[in-house]
Amino acid sequence: MSHYFTTDKSLEHGYQNVKLELRGVRLILTTDRGVFSRNYIDFGTRVLLDYIDLDNVKKALDLGCGYGPIGLFIASYNENVDVTLVDVNERAIALVDMNIKNNKISNAKTAISDVFDSITETFDLIVTNPPIRAGKDTVFKIYEESYNHLGDGGSLYVVIQKKQGAPSSVAKLEEIFGNCEIVTKTKGYWVLLAKK
C-alpha cells in the first residue's frame, strides 16, 4: 500500500475536484489518488484555516502541502504573501502546480522536499497538518527544523488530533520554542501556535 507521504508512480490517476470556501476565499482544487484527503478538505485543515492569523505575514511555507489547500488558501486570502508549498510526494506537487494555474494564483510556488531538505529560506509563517502516519520522529523533526527556518517573531501553526499526539506535540513545541499556545480545541483537533 502506498502512503501520501511517498511517491508511487505505479498508482493510476483518479482526478476529482473539491471546493474550499472559507473566510471569503473560494477555490476549486483538483485532487488525485495517492494524496491525503483526496475526497474532501479534511476537518483539521478547515479548523486550522479558521484560526490562522495572517496579519503581518510576508513569506509563508506550507510544509507537507498535499494538493495545496492550506498554502493556496493563504495565497488567495492575502495576495501580498509569498507562499511556498512543499511536499515529498511528486504527485502532490504536480497537483499544486495545476491548482495554482487553474485558480490563477500568482503569489505561490512549489518545491519537492523531504521536510526541509530543499529549503534554504526563512519564513514569517510555517503551517503544517503534519503526516502523522510517517511517525513521531518525522513530526518532531518538522517542529525542530521549523524553528531554524523561521525569522525572529515568526509563527508555526500545527493542527493535530488529540488522539494522534496533540499533548506530546505541545510538550515538544514548548521544549523547542519555549512556548506553545493551544489556539483552539474543536472536535478532537487542536490548533497549536509556537512563536520564535
C-alpha positions, -999 to 999 in steps of 0.1 A, spaced: 0 0 0 13 34 -9 12 64 15 5 100 8 40 109 21 57 89 -6 56 89 -44 40 59 -60 44 62 -98 25 30 -104 -7 44 -89 -34 51 -115 -48 86 -116 -83 93 -104 -86 131 -107 -115 149 -90 -123 184 -77 -131 196 -42 -143 230 -32 -128 252 -5 -149 281 6 -138 299 38 -133 334 50 -142 349 16 -119 326 -3 -133 303 -30 -111 277 -46 -117 246 -68 -88 222 -61 -80 191 -82 -71 160 -62 -60 125 -71 -53 91 -57 -22 89 -36 -26 122 -18 -40 130 17 -78 136 20 -85 134 -18 -123 133 -14 -128 165 7 -109 192 26 -103 174 59 -118 188 90 -84 195 107 -74 217 77 -107 236 79 -102 243 116 -67 254 111 -77 278 83 -105 293 105 -80 303 132 -47 311 115 -36 348 118 -23 361 85 -16 397 96 19 410 91 29 379 71 51 384 40 66 349 34 48 317 43 56 280 40 30 252 37 50 221 48 36 188 36 12 206 14 -6 177 -3 -26 191 -32 -24 226 -16 -55 236 4 -36 254 32 -10 272 11 -33 282 -17 -59 295 8 -32 317 23 -21 329 -11 -57 337 -21 -66 353 12 -37 377 11 -21 384 -23 8 402 -6 21 370 10 47 349 -10 37 313 -3 60 283 -9 43 249 -9 65 218 -4 58 180 -2 79 149 -6 52 134 -29 58 144 -65 22 137 -74 10 162 -47 33 189 -61 21 183 -97 -15 188 -83 -5 220 -66 10 233 -98 -22 225 -116 -43 242 -88 -21 273 -89 -27 276 -126 -64 268 -125 -72 292 -97 -50 320 -113 -28 324 -82 4 344 -89 20 345 -54 26 308 -48 54 284 -59 62 248 -52 92 226 -44 97 189 -39 113 185 -4 116 158 23 108 181 52 133 209 48 159 192 27 154 215 -3 145 246 17 172 273 24 149 303 30 134 316 63 98 325 67 74 346 88 49 318 89 51 280 86 19 259 86 16 222 87 -10 195 90 18 170 98 20 135 83 11 116 115 14 82 98 51 90 89 58 86 126 65 108 156 102 112 147 93 128 114 67 151 130 91 162 157 118 167 130 93 191 113 90 211 146 127 212 152 136 223 117 107 248 115 124 267 144 155 271 122 135 283 92 115 310 110 127 346 113 126 363 147 89 367 157 79 340 131 50 316 138 45 279 134 9 267 132 2 230 136 -31 211 135 -32 177 152 -57 154 167 -56 148 205 -56 111 200 -27 113 175 -4 131 198 -15 167 204 -4 167 241 31 154 232 33 179 204 25 207 229 54 195 251 78 192 222 70 227 209 74 242 243 108 224 245 119 238 211 103 273 211 99 280 248 62 285 242 31 268 227 -4 282 226 -34 259 221 -54 282 198 -85 260 198 -97 225 206 -125 216 182 -139 180 179 -107 164 189 -85 186 168 -60 210 184 -46 240 166 -12 248 181 9 280 177 45 284 186 64 317 181 101 322 177 
